């Protein structure tokens, strides 16, 4: 089972910085930003940048950066807009390098597989 956080919030506004390399429909960007910040106490305070299409097989995956809740740090994320269980997000900050659990190792490998990390 892949670790995932299911987006529960709806209709939240999140700042999305302008895209530099890839033109993605604004509606899709809004969905990606909403899911990337799911679980945040104040998702409207988050900033999502650098969104691009991932290598997800279903064609509904996006990588990017999002500010870490409660700070100025930024972390990689991967959002799947459609899965059997609904939208999901993986944020690298949720699985720091010091975490050697199987889930953390899987998340780091998935980020590479999806093309979000090297």
N, CA, C and O atoms as a GROMACS GRO file, in nm:
protein
  472
    1UNK      N    1   0.084  -0.118   0.000
    1UNK     CA    2   0.000   0.000   0.000
    1UNK      C    3   0.088   0.123   0.000
    1UNK      O    4   0.179   0.134   0.082
    2UNK      N    5   0.062   0.216  -0.089
    2UNK     CA    6   0.140   0.339  -0.095
    2UNK      C    7   0.092   0.436   0.011
    2UNK      O    8  -0.029   0.454   0.029
    3UNK      N    9   0.184   0.500   0.081
    3UNK     CA   10   0.142   0.600   0.177
    3UNK      C   11   0.087   0.722   0.103
    3UNK      O   12   0.146   0.767   0.004
    4UNK      N   13  -0.022   0.774   0.149
    4UNK     CA   14  -0.081   0.890   0.082
    4UNK      C   15  -0.167   0.966   0.180
    4UNK      O   16  -0.224   0.909   0.274
    5UNK      N   17  -0.175   1.092   0.158
    5UNK     CA   18  -0.265   1.176   0.235
    5UNK      C   19  -0.380   1.212   0.143
    5UNK      O   20  -0.358   1.265   0.034
    6UNK      N   21  -0.499   1.184   0.183
    6UNK     CA   22  -0.616   1.208   0.099
    6UNK      C   23  -0.664   1.352   0.120
    6UNK      O   24  -0.679   1.399   0.233
    7UNK      N   25  -0.688   1.418   0.011
    7UNK     CA   26  -0.735   1.556   0.018
    7UNK      C   27  -0.879   1.556   0.069
    7UNK      O   28  -0.968   1.492   0.012
    8UNK      N   29  -0.900   1.629   0.177
    8UNK     CA   30  -1.034   1.638   0.234
    8UNK      C   31  -1.091   1.779   0.219
    8UNK      O   32  -1.212   1.797   0.221
    9UNK      N   33  -1.003   1.877   0.204
    9UNK     CA   34  -1.048   2.015   0.197
    9UNK      C   35  -1.100   2.046   0.057
    9UNK      O   36  -1.048   1.995  -0.042
   10UNK      N   37  -1.200   2.129   0.052
   10UNK     CA   38  -1.254   2.167  -0.080
   10UNK      C   39  -1.271   2.318  -0.084
   10UNK      O   40  -1.303   2.382   0.016
   11UNK      N   41  -1.249   2.373  -0.200
   11UNK     CA   42  -1.274   2.515  -0.220
   11UNK      C   43  -1.175   2.607  -0.150
   11UNK      O   44  -1.208   2.723  -0.125
   12UNK      N   45  -1.057   2.562  -0.119
   12UNK     CA   46  -0.959   2.646  -0.052
   12UNK      C   47  -0.872   2.716  -0.155
   12UNK      O   48  -0.838   2.658  -0.258
   13UNK      N   49  -0.837   2.841  -0.128
   13UNK     CA   50  -0.749   2.914  -0.217
   13UNK      C   51  -0.606   2.901  -0.169
   13UNK      O   52  -0.577   2.922  -0.051
   14UNK      N   53  -0.518   2.866  -0.258
   14UNK     CA   54  -0.376   2.855  -0.227
   14UNK      C   55  -0.301   2.935  -0.331
   14UNK      O   56  -0.332   2.927  -0.450
   15UNK      N   57  -0.202   3.011  -0.288
   15UNK     CA   58  -0.123   3.089  -0.382
   15UNK      C   59  -0.043   2.996  -0.471
   15UNK      O   60   0.029   2.908  -0.422
   16UNK      N   61  -0.055   3.015  -0.601
   16UNK     CA   62   0.022   2.936  -0.696
   16UNK      C   63   0.108   3.035  -0.775
   16UNK      O   64   0.056   3.122  -0.845
   17UNK      N   65   0.238   3.022  -0.763
   17UNK     CA   66   0.329   3.110  -0.835
   17UNK      C   67   0.320   3.081  -0.984
   17UNK      O   68   0.285   2.969  -1.024
   18UNK      N   69   0.350   3.180  -1.067
   18UNK     CA   70   0.343   3.158  -1.212
   18UNK      C   71   0.435   3.045  -1.256
   18UNK      O   72   0.545   3.028  -1.204
   19UNK      N   73   0.388   2.969  -1.352
   19UNK     CA   74   0.469   2.859  -1.406
   19UNK      C   75   0.575   2.914  -1.498
   19UNK      O   76   0.553   3.014  -1.566
   20UNK      N   77   0.688   2.848  -1.501
   20UNK     CA   78   0.797   2.894  -1.586
   20UNK      C   79   0.809   2.810  -1.711
   20UNK      O   80   0.825   2.864  -1.820
   21UNK      N   81   0.804   2.679  -1.699
   21UNK     CA   82   0.839   2.593  -1.812
   21UNK      C   83   0.720   2.529  -1.879
   21UNK      O   84   0.726   2.500  -1.999
   22UNK      N   85   0.613   2.505  -1.809
   22UNK     CA   86   0.505   2.425  -1.866
   22UNK      C   87   0.372   2.494  -1.843
   22UNK      O   88   0.342   2.540  -1.733
   23UNK      N   89   0.292   2.500  -1.947
   23UNK     CA   90   0.161   2.562  -1.938
   23UNK      C   91   0.059   2.457  -1.895
   23UNK      O   92   0.031   2.362  -1.969
   24UNK      N   93   0.005   2.474  -1.776
   24UNK     CA   94  -0.094   2.380  -1.722
   24UNK      C   95  -0.223   2.459  -1.699
   24UNK      O   96  -0.220   2.572  -1.651
   25UNK      N   97  -0.334   2.398  -1.733
   25UNK     CA   98  -0.465   2.461  -1.717
   25UNK      C   99  -0.480   2.515  -1.574
   25UNK      O  100  -0.450   2.444  -1.479
   26UNK      N  101  -0.526   2.639  -1.558
   26UNK     CA  102  -0.542   2.698  -1.424
   26UNK      C  103  -0.632   2.617  -1.331
   26UNK      O  104  -0.610   2.614  -1.210
   27UNK      N  105  -0.733   2.551  -1.386
   27UNK     CA  106  -0.822   2.467  -1.304
   27UNK      C  107  -0.744   2.350  -1.246
   27UNK      O  108  -0.761   2.316  -1.129
   28UNK      N  109  -0.658   2.289  -1.328
   28UNK     CA  110  -0.574   2.178  -1.282
   28UNK      C  111  -0.477   2.229  -1.176
   28UNK      O  112  -0.455   2.164  -1.074
   29UNK      N  113  -0.417   2.346  -1.200
   29UNK     CA  114  -0.324   2.404  -1.102
   29UNK      C  115  -0.392   2.426  -0.967
   29UNK      O  116  -0.334   2.398  -0.862
   30UNK      N  117  -0.515   2.475  -0.970
   30UNK     CA  118  -0.589   2.495  -0.845
   30UNK      C  119  -0.611   2.363  -0.773
   30UNK      O  120  -0.597   2.355  -0.651
   31UNK      N  121  -0.646   2.258  -0.849
   31UNK     CA  122  -0.667   2.126  -0.788
   31UNK      C  123  -0.537   2.073  -0.728
   31UNK      O  124  -0.536   2.021  -0.617
   32UNK      N  125  -0.427   2.087  -0.803
   32UNK     CA  126  -0.297   2.040  -0.755
   32UNK      C  127  -0.259   2.114  -0.627
   32UNK      O  128  -0.215   2.052  -0.530
   33UNK      N  129  -0.276   2.246  -0.625
   33UNK     CA  130  -0.241   2.325  -0.507
   33UNK      C  131  -0.327   2.286  -0.387
   33UNK      O  132  -0.276   2.277  -0.275
   34UNK      N  133  -0.454   2.263  -0.410
   34UNK     CA  134  -0.544   2.223  -0.301
   34UNK      C  135  -0.500   2.090  -0.240
   34UNK      O  136  -0.496   2.074  -0.118
   35UNK      N  137  -0.467   1.995  -0.326
   35UNK     CA  138  -0.427   1.863  -0.278
   35UNK      C  139  -0.288   1.868  -0.215
   35UNK      O  140  -0.263   1.800  -0.115
   36UNK      N  141  -0.198   1.947  -0.273
   36UNK     CA  142  -0.061   1.958  -0.219
   36UNK      C  143  -0.060   2.013  -0.077
   36UNK      O  144   0.034   1.986  -0.001
   37UNK      N  145  -0.162   2.090  -0.040
   37UNK     CA  146  -0.168   2.150   0.093
   37UNK      C  147  -0.271   2.082   0.182
   37UNK      O  148  -0.303   2.134   0.290
   38UNK      N  149  -0.323   1.969   0.139
   38UNK     CA  150  -0.423   1.900   0.222
   38UNK      C  151  -0.361   1.864   0.356
   38UNK      O  152  -0.247   1.819   0.364
   39UNK      N  153  -0.438   1.883   0.460
   39UNK     CA  154  -0.390   1.855   0.594
   39UNK      C  155  -0.326   1.976   0.661
   39UNK      O  156  -0.303   1.973   0.782
   40UNK      N  157  -0.298   2.081   0.587
   40UNK     CA  158  -0.242   2.203   0.646
   40UNK      C  159  -0.351   2.274   0.726
   40UNK      O  160  -0.467   2.278   0.684
   41UNK      N  161  -0.314   2.330   0.840
   41UNK     CA  162  -0.410   2.405   0.920
   41UNK      C  163  -0.452   2.533   0.847
   41UNK      O  164  -0.567   2.575   0.858
   42UNK      N  165  -0.359   2.594   0.773
   42UNK     CA  166  -0.387   2.717   0.699
   42UNK      C  167  -0.336   2.703   0.556
   42UNK      O  168  -0.233   2.760   0.521
   43UNK      N  169  -0.408   2.628   0.472
   43UNK     CA  170  -0.361   2.606   0.336
   43UNK      C  171  -0.348   2.733   0.254
   43UNK      O  172  -0.266   2.739   0.162
   44UNK      N  173  -0.426   2.835   0.286
   44UNK     CA  174  -0.420   2.961   0.211
   44UNK      C  175  -0.286   3.031   0.230
   44UNK      O  176  -0.249   3.116   0.148
   45UNK      N  177  -0.212   2.999   0.334
   45UNK     CA  178  -0.082   3.061   0.359
   45UNK      C  179   0.030   2.993   0.280
   45UNK      O  180   0.141   3.045   0.274
   46UNK      N  181   0.001   2.879   0.222
   46UNK     CA  182   0.104   2.804   0.149
   46UNK      C  183   0.125   2.861   0.009
   46UNK      O  184   0.036   2.923  -0.049
   47UNK      N  185   0.246   2.839  -0.042
   47UNK     CA  186   0.278   2.879  -0.179
   47UNK      C  187   0.325   2.755  -0.255
   47UNK      O  188   0.414   2.683  -0.210
   48UNK      N  189   0.263   2.732  -0.369
   48UNK     CA  190   0.297   2.619  -0.455
   48UNK      C  191   0.368   2.675  -0.579
   48UNK      O  192   0.319   2.768  -0.642
   49UNK      N  193   0.484   2.617  -0.612
   49UNK     CA  194   0.560   2.665  -0.727
   49UNK      C  195   0.613   2.548  -0.810
   49UNK      O  196   0.614   2.433  -0.765
   50UNK      N  197   0.657   2.580  -0.930
   50UNK     CA  198   0.727   2.483  -1.014
   50UNK      C  199   0.649   2.359  -1.049
   50UNK      O  200   0.707   2.251  -1.059
   51UNK      N  201   0.519   2.371  -1.068
   51UNK     CA  202   0.436   2.253  -1.098
   51UNK      C  203   0.463   2.205  -1.240
   51UNK      O  204   0.466   2.284  -1.335
   52UNK      N  205   0.481   2.074  -1.253
   52UNK     CA  206   0.498   2.014  -1.385
   52UNK      C  207   0.441   1.873  -1.384
   52UNK      O  208   0.429   1.810  -1.279
   53UNK      N  209   0.407   1.825  -1.501
   53UNK     CA  210   0.350   1.691  -1.518
   53UNK      C  211   0.454   1.587  -1.477
   53UNK      O  212   0.571   1.597  -1.514
   54UNK      N  213   0.411   1.487  -1.400
   54UNK     CA  214   0.501   1.380  -1.358
   54UNK      C  215   0.496   1.264  -1.457
   54UNK      O  216   0.429   1.271  -1.559
   55UNK      N  217   0.570   1.160  -1.423
   55UNK     CA  218   0.571   1.039  -1.507
   55UNK      C  219   0.466   0.936  -1.462
   55UNK      O  220   0.474   0.820  -1.501
   56UNK      N  221   0.371   0.976  -1.382
   56UNK     CA  222   0.268   0.883  -1.334
   56UNK      C  223   0.200   0.818  -1.453
   56UNK      O  224   0.165   0.884  -1.551
   57UNK      N  225   0.181   0.688  -1.444
   57UNK     CA  226   0.124   0.610  -1.555
   57UNK      C  227  -0.015   0.655  -1.596
   57UNK      O  228  -0.051   0.646  -1.713
   58UNK      N  229  -0.094   0.701  -1.500
   58UNK     CA  230  -0.231   0.739  -1.534
   58UNK      C  231  -0.239   0.878  -1.598
   58UNK      O  232  -0.348   0.921  -1.638
   59UNK      N  233  -0.127   0.948  -1.609
   59UNK     CA  234  -0.125   1.080  -1.671
   59UNK      C  235  -0.184   1.190  -1.586
   59UNK      O  236  -0.198   1.303  -1.632
   60UNK      N  237  -0.218   1.159  -1.462
   60UNK     CA  238  -0.282   1.257  -1.374
   60UNK      C  239  -0.193   1.298  -1.258
   60UNK      O  240  -0.243   1.341  -1.154
   61UNK      N  241  -0.061   1.285  -1.274
   61UNK     CA  242   0.032   1.318  -1.167
   61UNK      C  243   0.106   1.448  -1.194
   61UNK      O  244   0.136   1.482  -1.308
   62UNK      N  245   0.135   1.521  -1.086
   62UNK     CA  246   0.205   1.648  -1.094
   62UNK      C  247   0.307   1.659  -0.981
   62UNK      O  248   0.279   1.622  -0.867
   63UNK      N  249   0.423   1.711  -1.015
   63UNK     CA  250   0.528   1.739  -0.917
   63UNK      C  251   0.536   1.890  -0.898
   63UNK      O  252   0.488   1.967  -0.980
   64UNK      N  253   0.599   1.929  -0.788
   64UNK     CA  254   0.622   2.071  -0.764
   64UNK      C  255   0.680   2.091  -0.627
   64UNK      O  256   0.722   1.997  -0.560
   65UNK      N  257   0.683   2.217  -0.586
   65UNK     CA  258   0.731   2.255  -0.454
   65UNK      C  259   0.618   2.324  -0.380
   65UNK      O  260   0.537   2.395  -0.439
   66UNK      N  261   0.615   2.303  -0.249
   66UNK     CA  262   0.516   2.369  -0.164
   66UNK      C  263   0.586   2.410  -0.036
   66UNK      O  264   0.675   2.340   0.013
   67UNK      N  265   0.547   2.525   0.018
   67UNK     CA  266   0.604   2.568   0.145
   67UNK      C  267   0.560   2.471   0.253
   67UNK      O  268   0.448   2.420   0.252
   68UNK      N  269   0.651   2.447   0.346
   68UNK     CA  270   0.623   2.359   0.460
   68UNK      C  271   0.540   2.440   0.559
   68UNK      O  272   0.571   2.555   0.589
   69UNK      N  273   0.436   2.378   0.609
   69UNK     CA  274   0.348   2.447   0.701
   69UNK      C  275   0.424   2.500   0.822
   69UNK      O  276   0.504   2.429   0.883
   70UNK      N  277   0.398   2.626   0.857
   70UNK     CA  278   0.458   2.685   0.974
   70UNK      C  279   0.601   2.732   0.956
   70UNK      O  280   0.671   2.754   1.054
   71UNK      N  281   0.646   2.746   0.832
   71UNK     CA  282   0.783   2.789   0.809
   71UNK      C  283   0.803   2.841   0.669
   71UNK      O  284   0.710   2.846   0.589
   72UNK      N  285   0.926   2.880   0.641
   72UNK     CA  286   0.960   2.932   0.508
   72UNK      C  287   1.025   2.826   0.421
   72UNK      O  288   1.058   2.852   0.305
   73UNK      N  289   1.044   2.706   0.475
   73UNK     CA  290   1.108   2.599   0.398
   73UNK      C  291   1.014   2.552   0.287
   73UNK      O  292   0.892   2.570   0.293
   74UNK      N  293   1.075   2.492   0.186
   74UNK     CA  294   1.000   2.438   0.073
   74UNK      C  295   1.031   2.290   0.061
   74UNK      O  296   1.143   2.247   0.088
   75UNK      N  297   0.932   2.212   0.020
   75UNK     CA  298   0.952   2.068   0.001
   75UNK      C  299   0.893   2.024  -0.133
   75UNK      O  300   0.801   2.086  -0.185
   76UNK      N  301   0.947   1.916  -0.186
   76UNK     CA  302   0.892   1.854  -0.305
   76UNK      C  303   0.760   1.786  -0.272
   76UNK      O  304   0.740   1.737  -0.161
   77UNK      N  305   0.670   1.785  -0.370
   77UNK     CA  306   0.547   1.707  -0.354
   77UNK      C  307   0.516   1.636  -0.484
   77UNK      O  308   0.563   1.674  -0.591
   78UNK      N  309   0.435   1.532  -0.472
   78UNK     CA  310   0.376   1.466  -0.589
   78UNK      C  311   0.228   1.448  -0.560
   78UNK      O  312   0.189   1.393  -0.457
   79UNK      N  313   0.146   1.494  -0.653
   79UNK     CA  314   0.001   1.484  -0.641
   79UNK      C  315  -0.050   1.392  -0.752
   79UNK      O  316  -0.011   1.405  -0.868
   80UNK      N  317  -0.137   1.302  -0.714
   80UNK     CA  318  -0.214   1.224  -0.812
   80UNK      C  319  -0.358   1.275  -0.803
   80UNK      O  320  -0.421   1.265  -0.698
   81UNK      N  321  -0.408   1.328  -0.912
   81UNK     CA  322  -0.543   1.382  -0.910
   81UNK      C  323  -0.648   1.273  -0.906
   81UNK      O  324  -0.757   1.292  -0.852
   82UNK      N  325  -0.615   1.156  -0.964
   82UNK     CA  326  -0.711   1.046  -0.967
   82UNK      C  327  -0.643   0.917  -0.925
   82UNK      O  328  -0.545   0.874  -0.985
   83UNK      N  329  -0.697   0.854  -0.821
   83UNK     CA  330  -0.657   0.720  -0.780
   83UNK      C  331  -0.785   0.647  -0.740
   83UNK      O  332  -0.892   0.707  -0.733
   84UNK      N  333  -0.774   0.519  -0.716
   84UNK     CA  334  -0.892   0.442  -0.674
   84UNK      C  335  -0.951   0.497  -0.544
   84UNK      O  336  -1.072   0.489  -0.522
   85UNK      N  337  -0.865   0.552  -0.458
   85UNK     CA  338  -0.911   0.605  -0.330
   85UNK      C  339  -0.932   0.755  -0.330
   85UNK      O  340  -0.955   0.814  -0.224
   86UNK      N  341  -0.925   0.819  -0.446
   86UNK     CA  342  -0.938   0.965  -0.455
   86UNK      C  343  -0.801   1.030  -0.470
   86UNK      O  344  -0.700   0.960  -0.478
   87UNK      N  345  -0.797   1.162  -0.474
   87UNK     CA  346  -0.670   1.233  -0.491
   87UNK      C  347  -0.575   1.204  -0.375
   87UNK      O  348  -0.618   1.177  -0.263
   88UNK      N  349  -0.444   1.211  -0.404
   88UNK     CA  350  -0.347   1.186  -0.298
   88UNK      C  351  -0.224   1.274  -0.316
   88UNK      O  352  -0.197   1.323  -0.425
   89UNK      N  353  -0.150   1.293  -0.208
   89UNK     CA  354  -0.028   1.372  -0.212
   89UNK      C  355   0.080   1.304  -0.129
   89UNK      O  356   0.053   1.246  -0.024
   90UNK      N  357   0.201   1.312  -0.180
   90UNK     CA  358   0.320   1.273  -0.105
   90UNK      C  359   0.406   1.398  -0.094
   90UNK      O  360   0.434   1.464  -0.194
   91UNK      N  361   0.447   1.432   0.028
   91UNK     CA  362   0.537   1.546   0.049
   91UNK      C  363   0.666   1.493   0.109
   91UNK      O  364   0.664   1.421   0.209
   92UNK      N  365   0.777   1.528   0.049
   92UNK     CA  366   0.906   1.476   0.093
   92UNK      C  367   0.936   1.517   0.238
   92UNK      O  368   1.000   1.441   0.310
   93UNK      N  369   0.891   1.634   0.280
   93UNK     CA  370   0.917   1.680   0.417
   93UNK      C  371   0.850   1.591   0.521
   93UNK      O  372   0.892   1.588   0.636
   94UNK      N  373   0.747   1.518   0.481
   94UNK     CA  374   0.679   1.427   0.574
   94UNK      C  375   0.763   1.302   0.601
   94UNK      O  376   0.733   1.225   0.692
   95UNK      N  377   0.869   1.283   0.520
   95UNK     CA  378   0.956   1.166   0.531
   95UNK      C  379   1.102   1.212   0.522
   95UNK      O  380   1.166   1.192   0.418
   96UNK      N  381   1.156   1.274   0.628
   96UNK     CA  382   1.292   1.329   0.622
   96UNK      C  383   1.398   1.221   0.599
   96UNK      O  384   1.374   1.103   0.622
   97UNK      N  385   1.514   1.265   0.553
   97UNK     CA  386   1.625   1.174   0.524
   97UNK      C  387   1.661   1.086   0.645
   97UNK      O  388   1.706   0.973   0.628
   98UNK      N  389   1.642   1.138   0.764
   98UNK     CA  390   1.675   1.061   0.885
   98UNK      C  391   1.577   0.946   0.910
   98UNK      O  392   1.606   0.856   0.988
   99UNK      N  393   1.462   0.949   0.844
   99UNK     CA  394   1.361   0.844   0.858
   99UNK      C  395   1.399   0.729   0.765
   99UNK      O  396   1.392   0.742   0.643
  100UNK      N  397   1.437   0.618   0.822
  100UNK     CA  398   1.479   0.502   0.743
  100UNK      C  399   1.372   0.393   0.738
  100UNK      O  400   1.400   0.279   0.702
  101UNK      N  401   1.251   0.429   0.775
  101UNK     CA  402   1.141   0.331   0.773
  101UNK      C  403   1.114   0.288   0.628
  101UNK      O  404   1.148   0.360   0.535
  102UNK      N  405   1.053   0.172   0.611
  102UNK     CA  406   1.019   0.128   0.476
  102UNK      C  407   0.931   0.228   0.400
  102UNK      O  408   0.949   0.248   0.280
  103UNK      N  409   0.836   0.291   0.471
  103UNK     CA  410   0.749   0.390   0.405
  103UNK      C  411   0.830   0.508   0.354
  103UNK      O  412   0.810   0.554   0.241
  104UNK      N  413   0.921   0.558   0.435
  104UNK     CA  414   1.003   0.673   0.395
  104UNK      C  415   1.091   0.638   0.275
  104UNK      O  416   1.105   0.718   0.183
  105UNK      N  417   1.148   0.519   0.276
  105UNK     CA  418   1.231   0.477   0.164
  105UNK      C  419   1.147   0.462   0.037
  105UNK      O  420   1.193   0.496  -0.072
  106UNK      N  421   1.026   0.412   0.051
  106UNK     CA  422   0.936   0.399  -0.063
  106UNK      C  423   0.898   0.536  -0.119
  106UNK      O  424   0.896   0.554  -0.241
  107UNK      N  425   0.868   0.630  -0.032
  107UNK     CA  426   0.831   0.765  -0.077
  107UNK      C  427   0.946   0.828  -0.153
  107UNK      O  428   0.925   0.887  -0.259
  108UNK      N  429   1.068   0.817  -0.100
  108UNK     CA  430   1.183   0.875  -0.170
  108UNK      C  431   1.202   0.811  -0.308
  108UNK      O  432   1.236   0.879  -0.404
  109UNK      N  433   1.182   0.680  -0.317
  109UNK     CA  434   1.195   0.612  -0.446
  109UNK      C  435   1.082   0.654  -0.541
  109UNK      O  436   1.105   0.674  -0.661
  110UNK      N  437   0.961   0.667  -0.489
  110UNK     CA  438   0.849   0.711  -0.573
  110UNK      C  439   0.874   0.851  -0.629
  110UNK      O  440   0.844   0.878  -0.745
  111UNK      N  441   0.930   0.939  -0.547
  111UNK     CA  442   0.961   1.075  -0.594
  111UNK      C  443   1.058   1.070  -0.712
  111UNK      O  444   1.047   1.150  -0.806
  112UNK      N  445   1.152   0.978  -0.707
  112UNK     CA  446   1.246   0.961  -0.819
  112UNK      C  447   1.173   0.902  -0.940
  112UNK      O  448   1.188   0.950  -1.052
  113UNK      N  449   1.095   0.798  -0.916
  113UNK     CA  450   1.023   0.732  -1.025
  113UNK      C  451   0.926   0.827  -1.097
  113UNK      O  452   0.911   0.820  -1.219
  114UNK      N  453   0.862   0.915  -1.020
  114UNK     CA  454   0.768   1.010  -1.078
  114UNK      C  455   0.838   1.126  -1.147
  114UNK      O  456   0.774   1.205  -1.216
  115UNK      N  457   0.970   1.137  -1.128
  115UNK     CA  458   1.045   1.245  -1.191
  115UNK      C  459   1.047   1.373  -1.110
  115UNK      O  460   1.084   1.479  -1.161
  116UNK      N  461   1.007   1.365  -0.983
  116UNK     CA  462   1.006   1.484  -0.897
  116UNK      C  463   1.145   1.510  -0.836
  116UNK      O  464   1.181   1.625  -0.811
  117UNK      N  465   1.221   1.404  -0.814
  117UNK     CA  466   1.354   1.415  -0.752
  117UNK      C  467   1.452   1.335  -0.834
  117UNK      O  468   1.415   1.248  -0.913
  118UNK      N  469   1.577   1.366  -0.814
  118UNK     CA  470   1.684   1.293  -0.886
  118UNK      C  471   1.744   1.187  -0.798
  118UNK      O  472   1.835   1.116  -0.841
   0.00000   0.00000   0.00000
